Amino acid sequence: MEENVNNIKRKSLTSFAWRMGEGLIAEGMTFVVSMILARLLMPEEFGIVALSGIFLAIFSVFANCGLGQALIQKKEVDDLDANTVFYAGLGLSVVLYVVLFCGAPLVAKIFKQPMVAPLMRVSGLTLFLSSYNSVQTAEISRALDFKKFFFVGIISSLVSGAVGVAMAFTGLGVWALIGQQVSYQFTRTIALNRIIRWMPKLQFSKERFRSLFSYGINLMGAGVIGMVFNQMKGFLIGLKYQPADLSYYNRGESMPSILCNNINGTVNQIMLPALSKLQNDPEALKHGIRRAMMLSSYLLFPMMFGLVAVAPNIITILFSEKWLPSVPFLQVIAVGYCFSILSSTNLMAVSAIGRSDIVLKLEYIKKPLFLALLIGAMYISPLAIATAVSVNYVFALIFNSWPNKQLINYSLLEQWKDLYPQFLLSIFMSLVVWGIKFVGLSLYLSFFVQLFVGCLTYVGLSYLFKLEAFTYAKSTLKQLMNRGI
């Protein structure tokens, strides 16, 4: 058992490096493209595309029925399982696209934006692509072979970025953003099929489907509920306010989201298959979850609080002054994301054990409160909606941590003891960084001084106070370097 745990740990460390590298480079390239597009297009155009993507995001969760995650979690998988998942997902994608295609005019009418309908119909084609990729994605995840995702992500980002910028320069407006989205999924599909030489066979098992679906349905239900409420903020802003307000919200969310999703996605994508192999060993599970939380929080907390401090400078430098109304959104959302990633890690622990039923039940408990917060905030302002979302992340952490006290003996109080040193240190660092703006430096010089002082303060004090999370981060980095990744 000890040998098995060590082997999983070694694979997880290497996978973490490759997955994090993919996220940083691929997301970085996508972010650079978004900077270019932000200067070529108007906030209103970004808002219209965001409105067209609300229902597509929800349908995308339905498309896989949670079967991809069921493949990852299952101990033994054969070709019959893979083909069953493939045809089930493809069939559901056809149904969902028909509904999306027919319902697009109604959505456009609700938002009073005629362009929403054709945008939905074209972007909806990605449903088939993401469903088709589910088997290859599950195979790579099960093998913890995230080096393959590294190259797929970079190639897809390069191609889609080039397509989006080229379309924007030729004056295609909102279609440049849709072109970027569709070309990303199309390129990703081709790349995955070149790397994973898997072709579907004419096989389908009702028995296998029922077995996988019994696990996946709970994750799908939780995912759909979560996505509906996640997209509801955009729906309410689009319904009551202007498309530009939604674009400012999304722009403010973009930077915290890239950082958080990269760290969160890396940890969850790697830890779920790794910890699923240890689902019968609660002590090993607790150790893995604790390490994941400490490493995630040590990286994420200073990034989020640092963004709060440098928000006006970084928005002006990257996107120009026309996007300054997004600054307060960025600051509020960044603080909320500190709690979001911890909440997600708690859910990942429950999923790894195989208790997807608890994941779904938690959604039923959390979402009425979230709905009340959103509806109340809707009548105040778009910024109030952003604040409600961030407050909800705190409540979600409280609820999501509750099952792990029983399942792996890791309570919220114990989690906080592991996390509060880096939390308090990040707040102190952000205050130091924020104070630099009063020195009177130029825009660019001020930003780079803030960045340098922030990193020096955080790492220096981590070393001085011998933070456990800092020690673990150092040892993890050393192991990765010794292994040569």
N, C-alpha and C positions, 0 to 999 in steps of 0.2 A: 504493500500500500504506500509506504514511504517513497519507494522508487517511482511509483505512478504519480504521486503528488509532485515530486521534483521534476519529472519529465514534463508534466503539464505546466509547471511554473516556468521552465526554460522556454517552452513553446510560446507561452503567453507573453513573456518578456520580449522575445523576438517579434511576435505578432504586433505587440504594442508599438514598437519602434516603426515597423513598416506602415501600420495603420495610421499612426500619428503623422508620419512623414507624408503619406498620401493626402491626409486632410490638410496639412499645412501648405503643401505645394499646390494641390488641386484647388482647394478653397482660395488660396492666395491668388492663383491665376484668375479664378472666377471673380474674385473681389476687384482685381485690377480692371477686368472687363466692365464690371459694374460701375467703376469710377469713370471710365471713358463714356459709357452709356449715360451716366448721370449728367454729364456735361453736354451731351448731344441731344438728349430728350428732356421733356418737361416733367415736373412732378405729377401732373395730371395724367400723363401717359402711363407712368408706372402704376398709378392708382387704378386705372382701367384694367390693366393686365392683372393686377392683384385681385380685383373683383371677379375676373373671369376664372381665376384659379381656385376660388373658395370651394366650389362643389367638386372640382377635379381632385383636390387634396383628400376630401372625404371618400370619394369613390375609389381612390387608390388604395385605401386601407381595406375596403371590401374585396378588391380584385384578387388578393392572395388568400383570403379567408383565414389568415394566420397559419396556413399550411407550411409556408417556408420556415417559420419559427418552429413548427412541430417537427420538421425534418431535422433541424439543428438539435433540438432537445432529445429526440429519439435515440436510444442507445445503439441500435442496429438498423441500418438502412440498406435496402437493396434497390434494384432497378424498377421493380414493380411499384415501390413507394414513390420513386421519382416521377415515373410516368403518370401515376395517379394524381400527384400534385400538379403536374404540368397541365393535363387536360381539364382538371377541375378549375384551375386558375384561368385558363384560356376561355373556357365556356362562360365563366362568370364575367370576364372582361367584355365579351360580346354583348351580353345582356346590359351591363352597366353603360357601355358606350351608346347603345341604342337609347337608353333612358336619358343620358347626357345630351345626345344630339337632339332629341325631341323636346327636351326641357329647356334648351338654351334660350330660345326666344322669350320664354316666361321669365327667366332670370334677368335677361336684358331689360325687360319691361319693369321689373321690380326696382332695379337700380336706375332706371331711366337713362341707360347708356346702350344705344343700339349696337355698338361695336363689340359688346361683351359676347353676343351670340356666336358670330363667326370665330372669335378667338377661342371660345370654349370648344367648339367643334373640331378645330385643328389641334389644339393642345391635348384634347381628349384621346388622340391616337396613341399617346404615350402609355395608356392603360395596358395595351397589348404588349408593349415592349417590356415594361417592368414586370408583368406577369410571366412573360417568356423567360426572363432572367432568374426567376426565383429558385430554380433547381441548381443552376450554376453557383449562385450566391450561397446557397445552403451548403453545397459541397465544399467550397473554399472555407467557409466558416467552420464547418465540422473538423476540417483538417488543420485549422489554425494556420492556414497558408496565406497570410494577408499580404505577402510580397506581391501576389498576383493582383490584388486590388490596387496596389500602389501604381502599377503601370496602367491599369484600366482607367483609374481616376485621372491621371495626368493626361493621357491621350484624349479622353472624353472632354476634359476641360479646355484643352488647347483647341480642338476642332470646333466645339460649340462656341467658344469665345471668339474665334475668328469669324464664324458665321454671323454671330450677333453684331459685332462691330462693323463688318462689311455691309450688312443690311441697314444698320443705322446710318452709315455714311452715304448710302444711296437714297436716303430719305424715306425709308419704309416705316419709320415711327414705331408704333406699338408692335408691329410684326417682327421687328428686330428682337424683341424680348421673347416672343413666342418661338421664333426661329432658333434662338439660343437654347431654349428648353427642349424642343423636339430633337434638335441635332445632338444634344448631350445624351439623351436616352438611346437614340439610334446608334451613335458611335459606341456607347457602352455595351449595347447588345452585340454588335459585331466583334468588339474586343474580347468580351467574355466568351463568345463562341469560338474564337481563335485560340484562346488559352485553355478552356475546358471543352474538349472534343466530345461533347455529349449530344446525341440526337435522340429525340423521342421515338418510342416504339408504340405500336398499336396495342397498348396494355392499359387496363383500368380495373381496379379492384374495389368493389363496393365495401368490402370488409376493411381494407386498408384505409379507404377514404373515411369511413366512420371512425376508425381508431385515431387517425391523424386529426380529423375534424373535431373530435371530442376534446382534444387539447387546444387546437387552433381556434375553435369558435369562441372560447373565453378571451383569448388574446385579441381576436378580431373585434369582439364586442367591446372590450376595453379600449382598443385602438380607435374604433369608430366613435365611441363616446368622447374619448379624449380629443380626437381630431375635430369633431363637430363643435365642441366648446372652444377649441383652439382657433378655429376659423370663425367662430361667432363674433369675436372682437372685430374682425374685418367686415363681417356682414353688418354689424350694428353701425360701425363708422360709415360704411358705404350707404346705408339706408338713411341715416339721419344727417350726415355731414357730406363734405365734398370729396371727390376722388383724391384731391391734393392732400387732404388730411390723412387719408389712408396711406398715401405714399410717404408722408413724413413719419408716420408711425412705423412703417416697414423699413424705412431708411434708418431710423433710430434703433430698430431691432436688429438690423443686419450685422453689425459688428459684434455685439454680444452673442448673437445667434451663431455666427461662424465659429467663434472661439469655444462657446459652450457645446455646440453640437459636435465639434471636432473632438473635444476631450470626452464628452459624454458618449458620443457614438463609438469612439475608439474603445473606451472602457467596457461599454455594454456589449459591443459586437464581439469582443475578445473574451470577456469574462463569462458570458452566457454559455457558450459551448465548453469553455474550460471548467466552470463550476458545475455544469450539468453532469460532468463525469465524476464529480464528487458529491452528488446529491444525497448519498447515503451516509455522509460523514459530516454532521453538523458543525463539529469543531473546525474542520478544514474549511468549510464554507464560511464560517464566521471570520476566520483568519483572512481569507481571500477578500471578503467584502470590506473588512476593516482596512486592509491595505489599499484597496481600490478607492475607498472614500478619502483616505488620507492623501494619497497621491493626487487624486482629482482636485480636492480642495486646495492643496498646496499650489497647484498650477492655476486653478481657476479664480480663486478669491482675489489675488493681487491684480489679475487681468481685469476683472470686473470693476473693482474699486479704482483701479488706475484709469479705466475708461471714464468713470464718473468725473475724475479730476481733470482730464485733458479733453473732454468732449467738445467744447467750442473750438479749440485749436485743430483737433483732428478732423472734424466735420468741414471746416473751412479749407484746410489743406487738401483733403482728398476729394471733396465734392463741390466746392465753391460756396460762396455765401448764400446762394439761393436756397441751400438746404439747411440753413441754421435753425429754422423752426423744428427740426428733428432732434435738436440737442436735449431738451427736457425728456423726450421719449427715450433716448439712449440712456440717460442717467437713471431713470426709474426702472427700466427693463433690466439694466445691468445688475442692479442690486437684487432684483427678483431671481435672476438666473443663478445666483449663488445657492439658492435653496432648491431650484429646479433640478440641478444635476444630482444633488444628494437624494432628493425624492425619487428620481429615476433609478438610482443605484439600489435603493431599497426594494423597488419593484422587481428589478432584475434578479435579486436574491430569491424572491418568492417564485419567480418563473423558473429559475435554475433548479429549484427543488421539485418542480412539476405541479405546483399549486396555482395553475392559471385561473382556477375558479375564484381564488381569493383576489387576484388582480381585478377580475370583473366586478366582484362585490364592492371593492374599494371605490371603483368608479361610480357606482350607484350611490355611495355614501357622500363622495366629495362633490359631485357635480351640481346638486341642488344649491349648495352654498355658493359655488362659483357663478351659477346663473343669477342668483340674487345680487351678488356683487356687480356683475356686468350690467344688469338692468338698471340698478341704482346709479351706476356711473354713466350710463348712456345719456341720462338727462342733465349731466353736468358738463362734460367736455370729452374730446378724444384722449386728452392726457389723463383724465380721471379713469378712463377705461384701461389705459396702460397701468395705472396704479392698482386698479382692482386685480388685474392679471398677476402683478407681482405679489400682492397680498395673498392671493390664492396659492401661490407657490409655497408660502410658509405653511398654510393649512394642509396642503397636499403632503408636505414632508412629515407633519405630525401624524396624519392618517396612514401614510405608506410605511412608516417605521414601526407601527404598532404590531403587525403580524410577526416581525422578526424577533421580537422579544420572546415569543413562544417557540418559533421555528428554530432559531439559531442562538437564542439567548443574547441578543444584541439590541438593547433598548435605546430609545432616543436620548436619554440622559448619558448613557455610555458613549453614544455617537458624538454628542456635543462635547464631551470631555476630550475626545480625539480631535475635534475640529476647531474648538474655540481659540487655540493659540494662533493659528494661521489667519483666522477671521479677524481677531483684534489687531494683529500685526499688519494686515492688509488695510484696515481702516486708518491706522497711524501713518502708514506709507502714503495713502491717498491724500491725507491732510498736508503732509510735507510737499507732495507734488503740486497740490492745489495752491499752496502759498507762493510757489515760484512765479505765478502769473503777475504778482504784485511787484516783481523786481523791475519790470519795464523793458524786457527784452523784445526783440522782433518776433514775429509770429513763428517762423521756422526755428530760430534759435531757441526760443522759449520751449517749443515742443520737444526738441532733442535734448535739452537740459532736463526737462521733466522726465523723459524716458530714462535717461542715464541715472539721475538721482533716485528715481523710483526703484529701478533694479538694484542699485547699490544699497539702498536702505533696506529693502526686503531681504535680499540674500545675506547682507552683512549682519542684520539683527537675527536672522534665522541661525546663522553660525554662532553668534554671540550667546544666544539663549539655548542653543542645542535643541532645537525643535525636533521632535521625533519624526515628523513628516519630512523635514529637511534631510535628516539622516537616511530615511528610507529612499527619498528621491535620489540622493547621492549614490547609494548602494545599487539602486536600479540602473542608473546611468553607467556605473562602473561595470556591472554585469553585462550590459548591452555592448559596451566598448570591448570588453574582453572576449565576448562571443563574436565580435566583428559583424554583428547584426546579420 
